[in-house]
Amino acid sequence: MIIFFVKFDLYKINKMEKISILSQLIVGVSVLIIWTFRRDNIDAEFKLYKLSNITKNIVGSIKISLATILILGIWYSEIIFISSLCMAFFMLSAQYFHFKASNPWYKYIPSLIFLILSLLIAAIHKGLI
């Protein structure tokens, strides 16, 4: 399945690059799905957090852009580091707002997973892992 998206031989890249590509696809596609097809959940959360529609639209636009850049980063690796750190910032912000709203623990899980994956992507591309 990944071979369909990637136009180079996956057998010639190392294990960490494969993990990064998989993580980029997971974060990128998931964020795109959440912010385009599950908009009702986003609307409810931003109302709960008492954030304006303008803030919601700005955050949504930036997250959709970052998700697209993460996917494009499969082919253009020079854009991955900054976009993954920016995505990690937004996921850290999501954690803050879940905490501030006293949400149940299961609401924290998706943004926590995306935060960890975004930091993993950045660390791989910076050569830390």
C-alpha positions, 0 to 999 in steps of 0.5 A: 500500500505504501509502495503505491504512494512512494515512488522509490524502492522501499527496500533501499531505505533504512528502517527509521526512514520507513518508520518516518514515512509511515508516521507521516502518513498516519499523522497527515491522513488522520488530521486531514480526515478529522478536519474535513470529514469530522467537522462536527466534533471539531465545532463541539470541541472549540465551543467547549474550549470557548474559542472563536470560529475565527480561531477554529478556522485559522487552526484548521487551515494551518493543521490541514496545511501542515498535514499536506506538507507532512505527506509531501515530505515523503518526496521532499524531505527538506520540509519535514522537520519544521512541519513536524515540529509545528504539528507537534506544537498544535498537538501539545496545544490540544493536550493543554485544552483537553486538560483545561476543559477537564476532559476524560482521559480517552479524549487526550489519546489521539492528540497525544499519539499525534504529538509523539509521532510528530516528535518522532518524525522530527527526531528522525529527520534531525538525525537524533534517532 
